[in-house]
Amino acid sequence: MKKQGSILVVDDDSAIRTVVAQALRREGHRVTTAASLAELDVQLAASMPDVLITDVVLPDGNGLDRVEKLVRDYPRLPVIVFSARNTLTTAVRATEVGAYDYLPKPFDLDVLTRAVQGALARNNGVTEELADEVDPALPLIGRSPAMQDVYRIIARVVSNDLTVLISGESGTGKELVARAIHDLGPRRRSPFVALNMAAIPRELIEAELFGHERGAFTGAQARSAGRFEQAEGGTLFLDEIGDMPMEAQTRLLRVLQSGEFTTVGGARTIRADVRIVAATNRDLSQLVANGQFREDLFYRLNVVPVSLPALRARRQDIALLARHFLDRAAEGGLPRKQLDPLAITALENYDWPGNVRELENIMRRMAVLSRDERIDADEVRAVLGAAAIASGILPGDPGIEAAVRARLERLAREEPAALDDGTLYDRIIGEVERPLIEALLARHGQNQLRAARALGINRNTLRKRLDTLGIDPDAGRSGGADSG
């Protein structure tokens, strides 16, 4: 099955741009064009394509020089180079700078469309050989530089068995990275087995990991295979490794050193043919310093470290993720919803303490609760305001402070004049005040008296603020009158 994607074509010859764009659109691709490096920069700033096709000689510079920088900055972006300078030197240079393919002009459009198909397959994290065996819709989404760094590391480790240690806050997608490493590697046809150390009673962790024999402990009425045996030939994902008790750490270290283990209560040595991927939301080096984690085990696990960014550190991915989660909710039977541009801005301005997991939950909630097909900014602010209160993020806490700083930084980038036009105070206070009031009204069933008491103001003041901010006090009311 052919893959479709977004393609950016860069050539100063309008005829070539038109012919190439038409050919690719006939294949179902979304195509944008540029006539210079300056236009290329504008297009990339607006949206990162799935594949870039560029000429070498452009009116404002050399396309190959730009390709070298793009491949370095965006390693998952395949670049196809075409040129009328069809010399060996040009072909070699295109390869040296990391171009996915090189086509000398004039070229056959069928050859170009096949090259695009191959580039799209690589961009989805698979090769042509694996395209039919691995689901290209891997659950890792994001085109930010921070995620590009993660993709680069994954690409380097999928073909080997090096132990990987994934660190990151809760909700950043550590298990998704572990699954991607497994699904794209040579062990993909064997089991992927996950064990969360924080979810297993300390006294049962060794039995869970290594299995046990009948009678090994009270309640062990039959032999049971542990996760190492269950993952034979595949990948064992040890989540929240920082919560592993010290005695189990010693046994795990022995397995990593020798590749062998015995079951609890057993005497027979079993060979462990598994790849280990571990994850933690804690600072293992600090745990080592505190004597809570074995230093030798830390170094055994930390062969290839992968640090997952928090969602607030990759805000440019929020819109892409939000739309993906709405699409997935619709595929699961929930109403199909779209996001208003200002709603996306509201999402991007939130600090996301629960990271990608929280964003997914919020999108599913919006798919259910939003009254219209198009979700607007007010709905998003109301839901996020309630989420902030539920998370304990109240005025004066670091979460609000960080959000205000982030908002000011965003204004400085996108609307620098707003910092000096005399409206900044009212603007920022309004952006904080609206979700706070809406969230408290929702929390108290739209009862204005109780909401006013919670805010520490009188009811008349609250009513004035509702009028000023244009908040409908009856929005979200489930029924009944204001008993205040």
N, C-alpha and C positions, 0 to 999 in steps of 0.2 A: 504494500500500500504506500503510495507516494505521500510524503510529508509536505505540508504547506508552512510557510513562515514569512517573516517580514524581511525584505531585501532592500538594501540601500545601494544604488548604482551611481558611481561618480565618474563622469567623463565630460570634457569640455565640448565634445561634439554632440549637438542636440539630436542629430539623426541617429547616432549610435545609442544615446540614452533612450530615445523613443522605441527603437527596434527591440532593444534588450528588455525594456520594461514591458512591452506588449507580449513578447514571448514568455516572460516569467508570469505575467498575469493570466495568460492562457493556462498555465499550470496550476493556477489557484493561489499564487503567492500575492502578498501585499507589497507593493513596490513604491518606494520614494526615490527621488533622484537629486543629484547635486552636480554643479558644473565646476566646482573649485574646492580647494582645501578649506577655504573659509566657510563655504556652504556646507561642506562635510561636517565641520565643527558645530554648526548651528543644528543640523539634523541629529547629530549624536547627543547634543545637549537636550534635545526635545524627547528623543526616544532611542534606546539602543536596539539596533536591528539584530535579527538572528544571523544574517550573513551580510558581509560587505563585499561589493565588487567595485574595484577601482582601476582606473588607468594609471600609468606611470607618469607621463608628462602632463602636468596640469598648469594652468596659467599662473598660479601663485606658489608653485613649488613642486618638489618631487614626491610622487605618490608613495614610492618605496620607503622613503625616509619616514613618512607618516605611518606607514604600515608597521614599521619596526617599533615605533612607540605604542601604537594601538595594541599590537600583539603582546607587548610587555605589560601594558596597563589592563588589558581585557583578554586574558589568555583563553577564555571560552568563546571569543568572537572569531569565527573562521573568516579569513580574508582571501578572496580570489582576485588575482592580479591579471589584467590583460594589457597588452602593449603592442604598438606598431614597431617598437624597437625589439624585434624578435631575434635577438642575438643570444648566444650562450651566456654572455656576461649578465644580461638582464634576467635570464632564467635562473642562473646560479644565485644572483643577488636576491631574487624573489624568495628562493628557498632559504637563503641565509637569514633573511629578516623574519622568517616564520610564516610566510604565506601558505595557506592551505593548498592552493593550486595556482598554476600559471598558464595562461592561454595566450598565444601569440595572435595578433590581428593579421589578416581576417580570420575569424573562428566560426566554427559550425555552431549554430544555436542549440542543436541537440547535445553537443558536447558541453556547452555551458549549463544547460538545464540538468544534465547528469552530475556535473560538478557541484551545482547548488544542492542537489539531493544528498550527495555525499557529505557536504559541509553541514547540512541540517542534521544529518544523523550524528555526526561528530559533536555538534553543538548540543544535542540532547544527551550527550554522555555515552554514546554507543558508537561502535564502528559498523561499517556495512555488514561485516560478518555476523555481528551480534544483533543486528536490527530486528530480526524476526524472533529472537530468543528473549530479549529483555524489554520490558515495558519502557518506552522512551519518556513517558510522563513521570519521571522521577519526582518525588515530593519535595525536592529542594528548589526553592523559588527565590530569585533575587539577582539583580544585575549590578548591585552596588560594588564599589571596590573592595569592601570588607568581605562580601560573599565571593568575589572573584578570587581572593586569596585562599578561601576555603576550597573552592573548586580546583585551584591549582594543586593544592596538597592532595586532594582526593585522587586527581589524575595520576599523581606520582606513586601512590601506594596501592592502587587497585590490582596491579599485576604482580605484587609480591606478598609475602606473609609477615611483614614487619608489624610488630605490636603498635597499636594506635591508642593514644590517650586523648579523649575529647573533653574539653573543659568549656564551661559556659553556664550562664544563669538558667534556672528552671524555665522551661517553656521555649528555649531557643532552638530545639530540634536536634538534640544530640543523638537520639535513636535513629532519626532519619538519615543522619550522616553515616552512622554505623551500617544501616541497611544499604545505603548507596555503595559503600565500600564493598559490601558482600555481593550485592546484585550485579556489580560491574566487573567483579573479579573472577578468577578461575574456579572459585568454590561456589559459584552461584547456583549450581544444581544440587548442592548439599544443604543441610538445614541451617537456618539462622535461628539461634536460640538466645533469648534474652533473660537475664535475671537481675531484678532490682534488689540490691543489698539492703536498702532501707525498708523494704516490705517484708523481709524474712526475719523471724525471731532469731536472735544471736545463736541460740543453742542448736538451731536446725540448718544453719548456713552450710556447714561442711557436708552434711548429708545431702542438701540440695545440689551442691556443686559436684560432689564425687560419688553420690549414691550410697546405699547402705545394704548390708546383708540382713537376712532374717535373724531376728533376735539381737541385733546390734544395740538396741535400746528399747525401752518400754514403748510398745505400740508398733514396733517394726515387725509386722507379722509376715512379711514377704520381702524378697529382694527387690530393690528399686534402683533403676538406673538414674544417675545424676546428670546434671546439665552437660558435663564434659562428654559423657557417652552419648547423650541425645544429639549433641552437635557434631558428632564424628564426621570428619571430612569437610565440615563447614565452618561457621563463625560463631563464637561464643561472645555475646555482648554483656559485659558486667557493668550495669548502671549503678550510679551512686557508690562507686568503689571506695570513697572516703568513709563510708559507714561500715566497712567490713571490719569485724572484730580482729584483734591482733593474732589470735591463735589460727584463725582461718587465713590470715595474711601469710603466715609461715608456711602453711600447706600449699597455698597458691604459688608462692615463690619457688617452692621445691618443684612444682609441676613445670613452671616456666624455665627452670634451670635444666631439668632432666627430661622433660617431655613425658613423664610417667607419673601415675598416681595409683592409689589403692582405695577401694571403697571403705566407708566407715564399717569397722568390724570384719573387714576382709583381709586376706593375705596375698592374693594374686595381684601381680603388677599389671596394670593396663596402660597401653600406649595411648597418648593423647594426640590425635591428629586434628587439631583445631587451630583456627586463627583467633587471637584474643584482641578484642576492641573494648576498651574500658572508657567510662565517662564519669564526670563528677561536676557538681556545682560548688564544690568547696576548694579552698586553696591547699592542695596536697603538700606543697613545700612548707606551708605553715604548720600543717598537721605533723609533718616530719620533725620540724623544730620543736614542737610541743610533745614529742614522744608518742603521738597517737597513730602514726603510720610508719611502717618500716621504710627506712631510706633505701635499702637495696631493692625492695619491691617497687618503690617509686621509680627508680632508674630503669628497672626492667619493663615497666609499663610505659614510661615516657620516652619511648624510642622515637615515635613520630607524634609530636604534639599538634593538636588541632584546636584552635581557640575560636569558639563560635561567638560572633558579636551579638550584643543585646539589640533588640529591635530599635531602640532609640538611637543606636549608633549606625543604623542603616535605614533612615527614614525614607529615602528615595525608593525603597522596596515596598513601602506600606500599601501604596495604591495597587500595585501588581498583586500583592498577597491578598488584599481585601477583595478584589474582583475574583480572584481564583477561589476564595472561600465561598463567595456568593454563588459562583457557578457550581461548586461542589455541593452546596446546600440544595440548589435547584435539582441537580442530578439525583439527590437523595429524596426528592419528593416535596421539598419546601417551595414556597412561591419564588418565582424568579424576580430578582430585584436588581436595579441599577443604582449607581452612586452619583449624586450631583457633584460637580467640581468642588463646590464649597464644603460638601460633606467630606471629600477626600482631604481637603485642607485641615478640617477639624480632626480627622484621624491622624494626620501627620503631626499635629501640634500636641497630641497626647503623649505621655511619657511611657506608656505600656510596661508597667511593672511586671506583668505576667507574660510579656514577650509575645512570640508568634502564637502560642497556645491561647493567650487571652484574646488576641485579635480574631482568631478563628471562632472562639466562643461568642464574641461580640457580633460578628457577622452572621452567625446562625441565629442569634437573638433578634437582630435587625430584620432578617428574612422573615421571621415569624411575626414580629410586632409592628413593623412598619405598615402604615395604612395604605400607602401609595406604592406604585411600582418603582418610583424613583425616590430613593432615600435622600432627604435633605439635611442640611447642616444642623438645624435645630434638633432634629431627631437624634442625630449622632451625639450632639452635646449633652442632651438629656440622658442618654444611655451611659455615656462616658462619665458624666457627673455622678450618677448613681454608682458606677463601678469604682470611681475614685474614693467615694465615701465608704463603700464596702471594703476597699483595700486599706482603709485607714489613712488615706492621703487627704489631709485637711490643711487649711491655711497655716503657714508657718512650718510645716513639715518639709523635708528636703525634696519630696516629690513635686510640690507646687513651686518651690524655688527653682528647681531644675527646669520645670516647664516654662516658667517666665523667662529664664535666661535663654532657653532654646528659642522661645518666640521672638525675643529681641534680636538674637543672632539671625533668625530667618528674615525678619524685617530689614535688618542691615544689608542682607544679601539681595533681597527681592524688591524692597520698597524703602531705600535709604532716606528718601525725603520724609517719610513718616516719622523718623526719629527727631525731626526738627520743626514739624509743622504745628506744634502747640496742641495736638490732640492725643498725644501718646498716652497720657494718664487715663483719660476717659476710655480710650480704646482698650487698653490692657485690663483696667478694672472691669469694664463691661464684659470682656471675654472670660474673666474669672467669675464674675458675679452671676452671669446668666446660668451656666451649668450648675453652680452651687444652689441657686434658688430653685431651679427646675428639679434638681435631684432631691432636695429636701421636701418639696411639694409632693413628689412621687413617693418619697419615703413615708410621708404622713397622710397618704390617701387624698391629696389635694386639699387638705384641711389647712387653711391659711393661718388660723390662730396658732395651731401646734407648730407649723413651720416657722412662724414669726418668733415664737418662744425659743425654738431651737437655734435660731439665728441671733437671738438676743436683741431683737428690735420689736417695736409695737406693730400691731396689725395694720394701722393706717400707713406707716412707713413702708411696709411690705407691699401694700396695694399701690402706692406711688411708684415703687421700683418696678412692679409688674407692668404698670402703664408705660413708664419710661422705656423699659426694655422690650416692650411689645410682647410680653409673655401672656398667653391665654391661660388664666388660672384654672379653667375647667378641662384643659387638655389632659387626657389620660385618666379622667374620672371614670370610675367603674360604675357609678350610680350613687344616688343619695345626694342630699344637700350639704352645704358647708355648715357643720354643726357648731362652728365657732361663732 
